[in-house]
Amino acid sequence: MEKEIFAVSACLLGVNCKYNGKNNLNFKVIDYLKGKEVVLVCPEELGGLKTPRIPSEIQKSGLVINQEGIDVTEQFMLGAKKTLKIMHEANANCVILKDGSPSCGYKNIYDGSFTGMRVKGLGICARYLVENGIRIIDLET
């Protein structure tokens, strides 16, 4: 049987790479990954965005716009592509992502209004990974 190697949103393991410079430390994820091989990814940082950074949300148009009105779609796409490349290089065949993120959301994303409202949908990286055959593991249900 092929060994599973997991890519994981770095913020879930305590890396301070969220837009606000903090993390989303998740002990359920840590417990699940004990003894497993892991590669950390932060698609937004991989796309060249600094931490901390201006919050961004996916608009109805599909573009990712930050709260100052700047289009950062290109950086989000670059981060998605680099994430997949890292996963291929590490032979990672599944990923654990932070839901809600405009990059990593896999069930819900913010609706683009910067009001905290969520809608069903995939973040830029999550969609790209799924389109390229990567399995997302849901530990939030």
C-alpha positions in Angstrom: 0.0 0.0 0.0 1.3 3.4 -0.9 2.2 5.6 2.0 0.1 8.7 2.4 2.0 12.0 2.5 -0.1 15.0 3.6 0.2 18.6 2.6 -1.3 20.8 5.3 -2.2 24.5 5.5 0.7 25.8 7.6 -1.6 28.0 9.7 -3.3 24.8 11.0 0.0 23.7 12.5 0.7 27.0 14.3 2.7 28.8 11.6 1.8 32.5 11.8 1.0 33.0 8.1 -2.6 34.1 8.2 -3.5 37.5 6.7 -3.4 39.0 10.2 0.0 37.5 11.1 -1.6 34.9 13.4 -2.4 31.2 12.9 -5.3 28.7 13.1 -3.6 26.1 15.3 -5.9 23.1 15.3 -5.1 20.2 17.7 -7.5 17.9 15.9 -5.3 18.2 12.8 -2.1 17.8 14.9 -3.5 14.6 16.5 -4.6 13.2 13.1 -1.1 13.8 11.7 0.9 12.2 14.5 3.4 9.8 13.0 2.5 10.8 9.4 4.7 12.5 6.9 3.7 16.1 6.4 4.6 19.0 4.1 3.5 22.5 5.1 2.1 25.0 2.5 0.7 28.5 2.6 -0.5 29.3 -0.9 -0.9 33.0 -0.2 2.7 33.3 0.9 3.9 31.0 -1.9 2.1 33.4 -4.3 4.3 36.3 -3.0 1.9 37.9 -0.6 3.5 39.0 2.7 2.4 38.3 6.2 0.5 40.2 7.6 -1.4 41.3 4.5 -4.6 43.0 3.6 -7.6 40.7 3.7 -8.8 39.3 0.4 -12.0 37.7 -0.8 -13.2 36.1 -4.0 -15.7 38.3 -5.8 -18.7 37.1 -7.8 -16.6 37.7 -10.9 -14.1 35.1 -9.7 -11.4 37.6 -9.1 -9.6 37.9 -5.8 -9.7 41.4 -4.6 -8.2 42.7 -1.3 -10.0 45.1 1.0 -8.3 48.1 -0.6 -9.7 47.1 -4.0 -6.5 45.7 -5.5 -6.7 42.6 -7.7 -4.5 39.8 -6.2 -5.9 37.0 -8.3 -2.5 36.4 -10.0 -0.7 35.9 -6.7 -3.4 33.5 -5.5 -3.1 31.5 -8.7 0.7 31.4 -8.5 0.4 30.2 -4.9 -2.0 27.4 -6.0 0.4 26.3 -8.7 3.4 26.3 -6.4 1.4 24.4 -3.8 0.7 21.6 -6.4 4.3 21.6 -7.4 5.5 21.2 -3.8 3.0 18.4 -3.4 4.2 16.6 -6.5 7.8 16.9 -5.4 7.0 15.5 -2.0 4.7 12.8 -3.4 1.9 14.2 -1.3 -1.4 12.7 -2.5 -3.9 14.5 -0.2 -4.2 17.8 1.6 -5.7 19.3 4.8 -6.8 22.9 4.2 -8.2 25.7 6.3 -11.8 26.1 5.3 -13.1 29.7 4.7 -9.9 31.0 3.3 -9.9 32.5 -0.2 -7.1 30.1 -1.0 -7.8 27.0 1.0 -11.6 27.1 1.6 -13.0 23.7 0.5 -16.6 24.0 1.7 -17.1 27.7 2.3 -15.5 31.0 1.4 -16.3 34.5 2.3 -18.8 36.1 -0.1 -16.6 39.0 -1.3 -18.4 41.7 0.7 -15.9 41.8 3.6 -18.8 41.5 6.1 -17.9 38.0 7.4 -20.7 36.3 5.4 -19.8 32.9 3.9 -21.1 31.1 0.9 -20.6 27.6 -0.4 -17.5 27.4 -2.6 -13.9 26.6 -3.1 -10.9 28.8 -2.6 -8.5 29.4 -5.5 -5.9 26.8 -4.3 -8.5 24.2 -3.2 -10.2 24.4 -6.6 -6.9 24.1 -8.4 -5.8 21.1 -6.3 -9.2 19.3 -6.8 -9.0 19.9 -10.6 -5.6 18.3 -10.5 -6.8 15.1 -8.7 -5.8 16.0 -5.1 -8.0 14.7 -2.4 -9.0 17.1 0.4 -9.4 15.6 3.8 -12.1 17.3 5.9 -11.3 17.3 9.6 -13.8 20.1 10.4 -16.9 17.9 10.4 
